[in-house]
Amino acid sequence: MKKGKIVLVGTGFVGMSMAYSMLNRGGINELVLVDLDKEKTIGEEMDLSHGLPYAPQKMVIKAGDYSDCKDAQIVVITAGAAQKPGQTRLELAEVNTKIMKSITKQIMASGFNGIIIVASNPVDLMTYVVAKVSGLPKNQVIGSGTVLDTARLRYLLADYFKISSKNIHAYIMGEHGDSSFVPWKHAYIGCKKVIDIMRDNNLPMSDLDKVHKDVVNAAYEIIEKKKATYYGIGMGLNRIVRAILDNENSILTVSTYLENGAYGQDDIYIGVPAVINSHGVRELLNLDLDKEEQEKLNNSCNIIKKMRKDSIDKIIEE
């Protein structure tokens, strides 16, 4: 395994936003681009490479194929059908399951045994598909989960309170989509609870509901205005990759495998806070959810499980 070697499967807007952020930030030794459109992949390789003289460090960038996965430390999958205006993430499920199944088989045929990060939507379902098809240990398959949702939440709270987003400690949990929720009693600004700050300053609690609503609607609004979202998730994927490469033990809200009753669930990938290092998911951060929050998480999981039962599991087993 080559440390710092990343294979990116999918050179669309999301994948290339991640690649461009990696070029600017550094920390990657080799980046291999894989896509069905070979000509586009070569063009992206050339375009990125021409920026190397201004990059913070040397990096090998090349257009490749699935055989390059063999000695990669991380494979990031961003390929798949795009979300269309008015379309929910879950409506993408069946077509993208077939794509994920094909991609995963080709990755594993190379002899790959690193960490796979999945960003294709609906991400919790697609992460489950990749985990099932790959047969890799569950800690080595991670979805981007609610990393972007959490970034949106922190950005909006920072704007609301006029505090640096670096000092906002709050999470979006559940499905990366419409059924997500915020465990507000675990949301902090510095060391003080957001709920206490609202009360101390006589701020309406309904403002917090509005913030969450704005997070949920953000993707739909961006898609309506510019057809797709990609910069935010590109940065989020880069963040997950760096946590793995640098063995950070950082807490990120990735789509993580729950089993043995964790958060009251079993055999499902869903967005929860997890400790990420060079082994992938080291452990879950088990938050104490109140009854309403637990019901919201259960609802998220039930939506995903219904999709699996109705169609996804059948496609995996075909």
Residue frames relative to the residue before (quaternion, step in Angstrom):
aa qw qx qy qz dx dy dz
M 1.0000 0.0000 0.0000 0.0000 0.00 0.00 0.00
K 0.2877 -0.7586 0.5622 0.1603 3.57 -0.84 0.99
K 0.3721 -0.7268 0.5317 0.2251 3.58 -0.60 1.13
G 0.8142 0.2414 -0.1881 0.4934 3.54 -0.90 0.92
K 0.5492 0.5779 -0.4222 0.4314 3.59 1.24 0.25
I 0.0643 -0.8017 0.5939 -0.0201 3.55 -0.70 1.16
V 0.1420 -0.7472 0.6411 0.1029 3.56 -1.04 0.82
L 0.1609 -0.7785 0.6033 0.0637 3.55 -0.82 1.06
V 0.1339 -0.7835 0.6043 0.0536 3.57 -0.65 1.16
G 0.7496 0.2855 -0.2472 0.5437 3.56 -0.36 1.27
T 0.0291 -0.8338 0.5510 -0.0206 3.59 -0.33 1.23
G 0.2884 0.7434 -0.5365 0.2763 3.54 0.98 0.90
F 0.8039 -0.2982 0.1998 0.4742 3.56 -1.28 -0.27
V 0.6721 0.4972 -0.3079 0.4542 3.61 0.90 -0.90
G 0.6837 0.4957 -0.2920 0.4489 3.58 0.81 -1.00
M 0.7185 0.4459 -0.2642 0.4638 3.56 0.86 -0.92
S 0.5695 0.5527 -0.3871 0.4694 3.60 1.18 -0.42
M 0.6337 0.5069 -0.3179 0.4903 3.57 1.07 -0.78
A 0.6637 0.5159 -0.3061 0.4468 3.58 0.88 -0.95
Y 0.6650 0.5051 -0.3018 0.4600 3.58 0.94 -0.88
S 0.6531 0.4975 -0.3203 0.4727 3.59 1.02 -0.76
M 0.6172 0.5316 -0.3369 0.4722 3.60 1.13 -0.64
L 0.6249 0.5445 -0.3292 0.4525 3.56 1.02 -0.84
N 0.7013 0.4749 -0.2582 0.4647 3.56 0.99 -0.88
R 0.7400 0.4315 -0.2283 0.4626 3.56 0.98 -0.81
G 0.3415 -0.7427 0.5069 0.2736 3.58 1.06 -0.70
G 0.5508 0.6311 -0.4466 0.3143 3.56 -1.31 -0.20
I 0.6617 0.4467 -0.2909 0.5273 3.57 1.33 -0.07
N 0.3328 -0.7581 0.5254 0.1963 3.61 -0.89 0.88
E 0.8087 0.0019 0.0487 0.5862 3.57 0.96 -0.87
L 0.0692 -0.7847 0.6159 0.0102 3.55 -0.94 0.95
V 0.0936 -0.7956 0.5985 0.0111 3.56 -0.64 1.19
L 0.2251 -0.7851 0.5688 0.0970 3.57 -0.82 1.05
V 0.0290 -0.7952 0.6051 -0.0231 3.59 -0.83 1.02
D 0.1930 0.7683 -0.5888 0.1606 3.56 -0.87 0.97
L 0.6052 -0.5511 0.4298 0.3812 3.57 -1.22 0.47
D 0.6898 0.4334 -0.2533 0.5217 3.56 1.11 -0.78
K 0.2440 -0.8263 0.4926 0.1226 3.58 0.10 1.33
E 0.6472 0.5329 -0.3231 0.4391 3.58 0.97 -0.85
K 0.6458 0.5100 -0.3177 0.4711 3.58 0.97 -0.86
T 0.6332 0.5456 -0.3251 0.4423 3.58 1.00 -0.87
I 0.6533 0.4967 -0.3060 0.4825 3.58 0.97 -0.85
G 0.6480 0.5206 -0.3134 0.4593 3.57 0.99 -0.83
E 0.6521 0.5008 -0.3115 0.4764 3.58 1.00 -0.82
E 0.6083 0.5455 -0.3468 0.4606 3.59 1.03 -0.76
M 0.6764 0.4987 -0.2921 0.4565 3.57 0.85 -0.97
D 0.6796 0.5114 -0.2916 0.4377 3.56 0.85 -1.03
L 0.6670 0.4851 -0.2962 0.4817 3.60 0.92 -0.90
S 0.6632 0.5387 -0.3059 0.4200 3.57 0.90 -0.97
H 0.6373 0.5428 -0.3270 0.4385 3.56 1.09 -0.67
G 0.6453 0.4985 -0.3251 0.4790 3.57 1.27 -0.18
L 0.4473 0.7386 -0.4236 0.2737 3.58 1.27 -0.23
P 0.6159 0.5541 -0.3778 0.4135 3.66 0.94 -0.65
Y 0.7355 0.3809 -0.2239 0.5137 3.59 1.19 -0.47
A 0.4947 0.6598 -0.4201 0.3788 3.58 1.32 0.08
P 0.6055 -0.6015 0.3782 0.3585 3.63 -1.14 0.52
Q 0.8115 0.0513 -0.0282 0.5814 3.60 1.16 -0.38
K 0.6214 -0.5259 0.4264 0.3943 3.54 -1.31 0.28
M 0.0532 0.7806 -0.6203 0.0552 3.57 -1.07 0.77
V 0.3250 -0.7098 0.5854 0.2188 3.57 -1.01 0.81
I 0.0234 -0.7849 0.6190 -0.0156 3.59 -0.76 1.05
K 0.1560 0.8088 -0.5557 0.1132 3.59 -0.77 0.95
A 0.4435 -0.6201 0.5706 0.3054 3.51 -1.30 0.49
G 0.0393 0.8294 -0.5527 0.0715 3.56 -0.75 1.04
D 0.3965 -0.6769 0.5428 0.2999 3.55 -1.20 -0.58
Y 0.7731 -0.4009 0.2313 0.4337 3.57 -1.30 0.03
S 0.5556 0.6073 -0.3987 0.4045 3.61 1.15 -0.44
D 0.5911 0.5880 -0.3536 0.4241 3.59 1.22 -0.50
C 0.5511 0.6280 -0.3900 0.3871 3.60 1.24 -0.31
K 0.4808 0.7326 -0.4119 0.2500 3.57 1.15 -0.65
D 0.8219 0.1827 -0.0798 0.5336 3.61 0.76 -1.00
A 0.3865 0.7298 -0.4828 0.2915 3.61 1.22 0.38
Q 0.4543 -0.6624 0.5194 0.2917 3.55 -1.15 0.61
I 0.7989 0.0590 0.0098 0.5984 3.56 1.04 -0.86
V 0.1125 -0.7311 0.6653 0.1006 3.55 -1.18 0.70
V 0.1411 -0.7774 0.6098 0.0618 3.56 -0.86 1.01
I 0.1551 -0.7960 0.5812 0.0671 3.59 -0.76 1.06
T 0.0295 0.7931 -0.6065 0.0485 3.56 -0.65 1.16
A 0.4469 0.7071 -0.4416 0.3245 3.59 1.30 -0.02
G 0.4404 0.6857 -0.5142 0.2672 3.54 -1.26 0.39
A 0.6413 -0.5008 0.4017 0.4202 3.53 -1.31 0.19
A 0.4487 -0.7070 0.4855 0.2511 3.56 -1.00 0.84
Q 0.5097 -0.6205 0.5007 0.3233 3.53 -1.24 0.54
K 0.2633 -0.7892 0.5408 0.1238 3.57 -0.75 1.07
P 0.6574 -0.4974 0.3689 0.4294 3.62 -1.17 0.41
G 0.8191 0.2119 -0.1852 0.4998 3.56 -0.86 1.02
Q 0.6172 0.5485 -0.3433 0.4476 3.59 1.26 -0.16
T 0.3698 -0.7125 0.5454 0.2412 3.59 -0.95 0.85
R 0.6404 -0.5299 0.3843 0.4017 3.56 -1.24 0.41
L 0.6565 0.5426 -0.3172 0.4172 3.57 1.02 -0.81
E 0.5992 0.5736 -0.3569 0.4296 3.60 1.15 -0.51
L 0.6069 0.5638 -0.3395 0.4455 3.55 1.27 -0.35
A 0.4613 0.7808 -0.3839 0.1736 3.51 1.27 -0.62
E 0.7320 0.4648 -0.2800 0.4118 3.58 0.59 -1.09
V 0.6807 0.4813 -0.3018 0.4626 3.59 0.86 -0.93
N 0.7034 0.4644 -0.2803 0.4593 3.58 0.93 -0.82
T 0.5479 0.5919 -0.4009 0.4344 3.61 1.18 -0.43
K 0.6590 0.5061 -0.3029 0.4667 3.58 0.94 -0.88
I 0.6473 0.5106 -0.3085 0.4744 3.57 1.04 -0.82
M 0.6655 0.5092 -0.3004 0.4556 3.61 0.91 -0.94
K 0.6284 0.5453 -0.3282 0.4473 3.57 1.01 -0.84
S 0.6719 0.4977 -0.2847 0.4687 3.57 0.91 -0.94
I 0.6661 0.5074 -0.2993 0.4574 3.59 0.89 -0.96
T 0.6777 0.5148 -0.2940 0.4351 3.57 0.85 -1.02
K 0.6334 0.5294 -0.3320 0.4565 3.59 0.97 -0.81
Q 0.6780 0.4856 -0.2924 0.4681 3.58 0.97 -0.82
I 0.6050 0.5395 -0.3501 0.4694 3.60 1.09 -0.68
M 0.7227 0.4589 -0.2508 0.4518 3.57 0.79 -1.06
A 0.5908 0.5811 -0.3631 0.4259 3.61 1.15 -0.58
S 0.6084 0.5675 -0.3444 0.4350 3.59 1.23 -0.44
G 0.5268 -0.6099 0.4244 0.4128 3.58 1.22 -0.47
F 0.3119 0.7906 -0.4722 0.2340 3.59 1.29 0.24
N 0.0543 0.7945 -0.6034 0.0404 3.56 -1.05 0.82
G 0.4267 0.6949 -0.4700 0.3378 3.55 1.04 0.79
I 0.6691 -0.4556 0.3876 0.4410 3.53 -1.10 -0.82
I 0.1948 -0.7643 0.6052 0.1074 3.56 -0.97 0.91
I 0.1264 -0.7539 0.6416 0.0637 3.54 -0.99 0.97
V 0.1694 -0.8018 0.5704 0.0553 3.56 -0.74 1.11
A 0.0638 -0.8083 0.5848 0.0249 3.58 -0.90 0.94
S 0.4921 0.6795 -0.4223 0.3431 3.59 1.27 -0.19
N 0.3800 -0.7583 0.4936 0.1923 3.57 -0.99 0.88
P 0.5545 -0.2083 -0.8056 -0.0125 1.51 -2.16 1.29
V 0.4819 -0.7705 0.3359 0.2476 3.51 -0.37 1.35
D 0.6373 0.5280 -0.3525 0.4369 3.63 0.95 -0.71
L 0.6595 0.4933 -0.2907 0.4870 3.55 1.03 -0.81
M 0.6831 0.4961 -0.2924 0.4492 3.57 0.88 -0.95
T 0.6090 0.5350 -0.3495 0.4698 3.59 1.10 -0.62
Y 0.6192 0.5359 -0.3181 0.4778 3.56 1.06 -0.80
V 0.6474 0.5261 -0.3105 0.4557 3.58 0.95 -0.92
V 0.6758 0.4940 -0.2869 0.4659 3.57 0.86 -1.00
A 0.6450 0.5202 -0.3211 0.4586 3.59 0.97 -0.82
K 0.6768 0.4975 -0.2903 0.4583 3.58 0.90 -0.93
V 0.7080 0.4657 -0.2643 0.4604 3.57 0.85 -0.99
S 0.6920 0.4976 -0.2816 0.4407 3.60 0.97 -0.87
G 0.2736 -0.7740 0.5219 0.2317 3.58 0.98 -0.80
L 0.4095 0.7103 -0.4733 0.3221 3.59 1.25 0.20
P 0.6107 -0.5048 0.4270 0.4358 3.61 -1.20 0.37
K 0.5877 -0.6430 0.3624 0.3314 3.57 -0.91 0.95
N 0.6269 0.5452 -0.3506 0.4322 3.62 1.10 -0.57
Q 0.6697 0.5016 -0.2934 0.4624 3.59 1.26 -0.35
V 0.6769 0.3850 -0.2940 0.5542 3.58 1.30 0.12
I 0.0079 0.8146 -0.5713 0.1000 3.55 -0.55 1.26
G 0.2383 -0.7439 0.5997 0.1740 3.56 -1.07 0.69
S 0.5887 -0.5677 0.4248 0.3882 3.57 -1.17 0.44
G 0.2349 -0.8516 0.4565 0.1059 3.57 1.33 -0.19
T 0.7411 -0.3557 0.2954 0.4867 3.55 -0.84 -1.03
V 0.2195 0.7881 -0.5380 0.2034 3.58 1.12 0.67
L 0.6892 0.4553 -0.2801 0.4892 3.59 0.93 -0.87
D 0.6222 0.5376 -0.3366 0.4589 3.59 0.98 -0.84
T 0.6628 0.5070 -0.2935 0.4664 3.57 0.98 -0.91
A 0.6271 0.5195 -0.3329 0.4755 3.59 1.04 -0.73
R 0.6411 0.5135 -0.3179 0.4735 3.58 0.99 -0.83
L 0.6345 0.5307 -0.3220 0.4604 3.58 0.99 -0.86
R 0.6937 0.4776 -0.2831 0.4588 3.59 0.82 -0.97
Y 0.6179 0.5382 -0.3361 0.4644 3.57 1.07 -0.73
L 0.7010 0.4688 -0.2728 0.4630 3.59 0.86 -0.97
L 0.6470 0.4998 -0.3205 0.4783 3.60 1.03 -0.74
A 0.6181 0.5395 -0.3394 0.4601 3.58 1.04 -0.75
D 0.6594 0.4991 -0.2967 0.4776 3.56 1.02 -0.84
Y 0.6570 0.5258 -0.3039 0.4467 3.59 0.98 -0.87
F 0.7830 0.3392 -0.1679 0.4936 3.58 0.85 -0.99
K 0.3348 -0.7500 0.4907 0.2907 3.59 1.31 -0.25
I 0.4762 0.6049 -0.4568 0.4458 3.53 0.94 1.10
S 0.6005 -0.5712 0.4142 0.3763 3.58 -1.06 0.70
S 0.5087 -0.6560 0.4647 0.3081 3.59 -0.96 0.86
K 0.5505 0.6110 -0.3909 0.4132 3.59 1.23 -0.41
N 0.7314 0.4061 -0.2213 0.5011 3.59 1.19 -0.54
I 0.5331 0.5755 -0.4198 0.4566 3.55 1.29 0.31
H 0.0416 -0.7986 0.6000 -0.0218 3.58 -0.63 1.15
A 0.3476 0.7097 -0.5231 0.3192 3.53 0.01 1.36
Y 0.2202 -0.8037 0.5466 0.0826 3.55 -1.11 0.71
I 0.2560 -0.6629 0.6698 0.2154 3.50 -1.33 0.51
M 0.0906 -0.8062 0.5842 0.0217 3.57 -0.85 1.00
G 0.6593 0.5147 -0.3849 0.3901 3.54 -1.31 0.30
E 0.7974 -0.2588 0.2290 0.4947 3.51 -1.25 -0.59
H 0.4127 -0.6322 0.5799 0.3060 3.56 -1.15 0.63
G 0.6238 0.5081 -0.3431 0.4847 3.52 0.18 1.29
D 0.8414 -0.2882 0.1636 0.4269 3.50 -1.31 -0.40
S 0.7258 0.4399 -0.2581 0.4617 3.62 1.10 -0.53
S 0.3486 0.7423 -0.5009 0.2766 3.60 1.19 0.40
F 0.0935 -0.7929 0.5983 0.0672 3.59 -1.27 0.26
V 0.3565 -0.7005 0.5749 0.2274 3.55 -1.35 0.32
P 0.2673 -0.7277 0.6015 0.1931 3.62 -0.78 0.93
W 0.2244 -0.8558 0.4488 0.1259 3.56 0.30 1.32
K 0.6284 0.5414 -0.3670 0.4211 3.61 1.02 -0.58
H 0.6904 0.4174 -0.2741 0.5234 3.59 1.30 -0.20
A 0.5224 0.6170 -0.4161 0.4162 3.59 1.26 0.39
Y 0.0423 -0.8267 0.5596 -0.0413 3.57 -0.76 1.10
I 0.1791 -0.6791 0.6875 0.1846 3.49 -1.39 0.41
G 0.7710 -0.0325 -0.0396 0.6347 3.55 -0.28 1.25
C 0.7687 -0.3060 0.2521 0.5019 3.57 -0.71 -1.11
K 0.6321 0.5482 -0.3273 0.4391 3.61 1.27 0.02
K 0.5127 -0.6631 0.4574 0.2971 3.53 -0.96 0.91
V 0.5482 -0.6177 0.4610 0.3247 3.56 -1.04 0.85
I 0.6302 0.5468 -0.3315 0.4405 3.60 0.97 -0.85
D 0.6642 0.4970 -0.3035 0.4688 3.60 0.98 -0.84
I 0.6282 0.5295 -0.3309 0.4641 3.58 1.05 -0.76
M 0.6284 0.5308 -0.3306 0.4627 3.58 1.01 -0.81
R 0.6852 0.4883 -0.2799 0.4623 3.58 0.89 -0.97
D 0.6759 0.5131 -0.2984 0.4369 3.58 0.88 -0.95
N 0.7568 0.3555 -0.1900 0.5146 3.57 1.13 -0.63
N 0.4401 -0.7306 0.4233 0.3055 3.56 1.34 0.33
L 0.3318 0.7334 -0.5140 0.2964 3.55 0.99 0.89
P 0.5057 -0.6726 0.4399 0.3136 3.62 -0.91 0.82
M 0.4863 -0.6776 0.4735 0.2829 3.58 -0.85 1.00
S 0.5571 0.6216 -0.3821 0.3967 3.57 1.19 -0.51
D 0.5458 0.6145 -0.3942 0.4112 3.59 1.22 -0.44
L 0.6317 0.5317 -0.3325 0.4558 3.58 1.10 -0.71
D 0.6190 0.5300 -0.3364 0.4720 3.57 1.06 -0.72
K 0.6411 0.5264 -0.3187 0.4585 3.57 1.03 -0.80
V 0.6179 0.5423 -0.3385 0.4576 3.57 1.03 -0.82
H 0.6766 0.4849 -0.2966 0.4681 3.58 0.88 -0.93
K 0.6275 0.5367 -0.3309 0.4568 3.57 1.00 -0.80
D 0.6462 0.5183 -0.3101 0.4666 3.57 1.03 -0.82
V 0.6101 0.5382 -0.3432 0.4694 3.59 1.11 -0.69
V 0.6733 0.5066 -0.2899 0.4539 3.58 0.86 -1.00
N 0.7398 0.4303 -0.2242 0.4660 3.56 0.95 -0.91
A 0.4496 0.7376 -0.4304 0.2619 3.58 1.25 -0.34
A 0.6782 0.4984 -0.3043 0.4461 3.59 0.82 -0.98
Y 0.6594 0.5108 -0.3142 0.4534 3.57 0.92 -0.91
E 0.6589 0.5170 -0.3060 0.4527 3.56 0.99 -0.85
I 0.6621 0.4983 -0.3023 0.4710 3.57 0.97 -0.89
I 0.6507 0.5167 -0.3156 0.4583 3.59 0.96 -0.88
E 0.6400 0.5279 -0.3211 0.4568 3.56 1.02 -0.79
K 0.7310 0.4430 -0.2298 0.4653 3.56 1.02 -0.86
K 0.8421 0.0980 -0.0175 0.5301 3.63 0.94 -0.82
K 0.5999 -0.6489 0.3020 0.3575 3.56 1.32 0.51
A 0.8184 -0.0197 0.0303 0.5735 3.64 1.08 -0.47
T 0.2787 -0.7120 0.6061 0.2193 3.57 -1.30 0.34
Y 0.1058 0.8348 -0.5333 0.0871 3.58 -0.84 0.88
Y 0.6229 0.5539 -0.3779 0.4030 3.65 0.95 -0.62
G 0.6746 0.5111 -0.2994 0.4405 3.58 0.85 -0.98
I 0.7021 0.4400 -0.2767 0.4867 3.59 0.84 -0.95
G 0.5782 0.5742 -0.3735 0.4433 3.60 1.13 -0.58
M 0.6614 0.4803 -0.2882 0.4988 3.57 1.01 -0.85
G 0.6419 0.5381 -0.3211 0.4419 3.58 1.01 -0.82
L 0.6527 0.5027 -0.3078 0.4760 3.58 0.99 -0.85
N 0.6211 0.5358 -0.3310 0.4665 3.56 1.02 -0.80
R 0.6368 0.5381 -0.3189 0.4508 3.57 1.04 -0.83
I 0.6554 0.4970 -0.3144 0.4739 3.61 0.95 -0.86
V 0.6370 0.5372 -0.3207 0.4503 3.59 0.95 -0.92
R 0.6779 0.4924 -0.2994 0.4565 3.60 0.88 -0.92
A 0.6180 0.5463 -0.3451 0.4478 3.60 1.03 -0.73
I 0.6654 0.4830 -0.2895 0.4900 3.57 1.11 -0.74
L 0.6888 0.5005 -0.2889 0.4376 3.58 0.78 -1.05
D 0.7632 0.3688 -0.1903 0.4953 3.58 0.96 -0.88
N 0.3796 -0.7510 0.4694 0.2677 3.59 1.30 0.19
E 0.1270 0.8860 -0.4371 0.0888 3.54 1.06 0.91
N 0.1952 -0.7610 0.5726 0.2342 3.58 1.01 -0.84
S 0.2928 0.7636 -0.5066 0.2729 3.55 1.00 0.95
I 0.3996 -0.6962 0.5435 0.2455 3.56 -1.18 0.62
L 0.0874 0.7823 -0.6056 0.1165 3.55 -0.68 1.21
T 0.4320 -0.7069 0.4984 0.2554 3.59 -1.05 0.74
V 0.1000 0.8142 -0.5558 0.1346 3.54 0.41 1.27
S 0.5484 -0.5550 0.4910 0.3874 3.54 -1.31 0.24
T 0.0202 -0.8383 0.5343 -0.1064 3.51 -0.33 1.37
Y 0.5108 -0.6551 0.4672 0.3026 3.56 -1.12 0.68
L 0.1440 -0.7742 0.6130 0.0637 3.55 -0.83 1.07
E 0.1036 0.7825 -0.6064 0.0962 3.56 -0.96 0.91
N 0.8143 0.2862 -0.2038 0.4619 3.54 -1.37 0.22
G 0.7267 -0.4797 0.2470 0.4253 3.57 0.98 0.86
A 0.3485 0.7245 -0.5207 0.2873 3.61 1.20 0.26
Y 0.8243 -0.0051 -0.0735 0.5614 3.57 -0.74 1.11
G 0.6398 -0.5598 0.3130 0.4235 3.57 1.16 0.66
Q 0.6434 0.5290 -0.3025 0.4633 3.60 1.26 0.30
D 0.0880 -0.7798 0.6161 0.0676 3.53 -1.34 0.20
D 0.8579 0.0790 -0.0874 0.5000 3.56 -1.06 0.86
I 0.6070 0.5187 -0.3934 0.4558 3.57 0.69 1.09
Y 0.3028 -0.7056 0.6071 0.2048 3.54 -1.21 0.62
I 0.1510 0.7740 -0.5964 0.1498 3.57 -0.84 1.03
G 0.5704 -0.6310 0.4125 0.3261 3.58 -1.16 0.53
V 0.1967 0.7453 -0.6116 0.1783 3.56 -0.58 1.24
P 0.5872 -0.5602 0.4230 0.4030 3.63 -1.14 0.40
A 0.0491 0.7995 -0.5939 0.0752 3.57 -0.85 0.99
V 0.4512 -0.6624 0.5287 0.2794 3.55 -1.22 0.58
I 0.1206 -0.8236 0.5541 0.0115 3.57 -0.60 1.20
N 0.1110 0.7743 -0.6172 0.0847 3.56 -0.92 0.98
S 0.8003 -0.3261 0.2022 0.4607 3.60 -1.25 -0.28
H 0.6543 0.4839 -0.3146 0.4886 3.60 1.26 -0.25
G 0.6031 -0.5135 0.3655 0.4889 3.58 1.29 -0.08
V 0.7823 -0.1906 0.1812 0.5647 3.57 -0.66 -1.11
R 0.2745 -0.7708 0.5544 0.1520 3.58 -0.55 1.16
E 0.7582 -0.2236 0.1793 0.5857 3.55 0.94 -0.96
L 0.5178 -0.6108 0.4947 0.3377 3.53 -1.30 0.30
L 0.3303 -0.6650 0.6174 0.2600 3.52 -1.29 0.42
N 0.1933 -0.8258 0.5224 0.0878 3.57 -0.21 1.26
L 0.1258 -0.7988 0.5874 0.0332 3.55 -0.41 1.27
D 0.4322 -0.6700 0.5390 0.2718 3.54 -1.13 0.71
L 0.1252 -0.8120 0.5686 0.0417 3.58 -0.36 1.24
D 0.4143 -0.6708 0.5383 0.2976 3.58 -1.08 0.66
K 0.7526 -0.4187 0.2537 0.4404 3.58 -1.29 0.21
E 0.6745 0.5018 -0.2984 0.4519 3.60 0.89 -0.93
E 0.6597 0.5060 -0.3029 0.4659 3.59 1.00 -0.85
Q 0.6408 0.5203 -0.3214 0.4641 3.57 1.01 -0.84
E 0.6310 0.5285 -0.3244 0.4661 3.58 1.05 -0.79
K 0.6466 0.5140 -0.3156 0.4671 3.58 1.03 -0.78
L 0.6429 0.4982 -0.3223 0.4844 3.59 1.01 -0.78
N 0.6370 0.5252 -0.3220 0.4634 3.58 0.97 -0.87
N 0.6337 0.5344 -0.3219 0.4574 3.57 1.03 -0.83
S 0.6272 0.5300 -0.3238 0.4699 3.58 0.99 -0.88
C 0.6916 0.4849 -0.2740 0.4598 3.55 0.85 -1.02
N 0.6459 0.5307 -0.3224 0.4441 3.60 1.00 -0.80
I 0.6019 0.5510 -0.3491 0.4607 3.59 1.09 -0.74
I 0.6845 0.4831 -0.2743 0.4720 3.57 0.92 -0.99
K 0.6696 0.5077 -0.3041 0.4487 3.59 0.91 -0.91
K 0.6227 0.5331 -0.3428 0.4589 3.59 1.07 -0.69
M 0.6359 0.5166 -0.3232 0.4737 3.58 0.99 -0.82
R 0.6368 0.5282 -0.3217 0.4604 3.57 0.99 -0.83
K 0.6868 0.4904 -0.2797 0.4578 3.54 0.84 -0.99
D 0.6908 0.5093 -0.2792 0.4306 3.58 0.92 -0.94
S 0.8588 -0.0213 0.0608 0.5083 3.58 0.90 -0.81
I 0.6535 0.5812 -0.3354 0.3503 3.60 0.86 -0.94
D 0.6738 0.5036 -0.3074 0.4448 3.61 0.84 -0.96
K 0.6290 0.5397 -0.3336 0.4492 3.56 1.06 -0.74
I 0.6537 0.5098 -0.3095 0.4658 3.57 0.98 -0.85
I 0.6314 0.5380 -0.3288 0.4515 3.60 1.00 -0.83
E 0.7366 0.4500 -0.2230 0.4528 3.57 0.94 -0.93
E 0.4866 0.6901 -0.4257 0.3252 3.60 1.23 -0.29
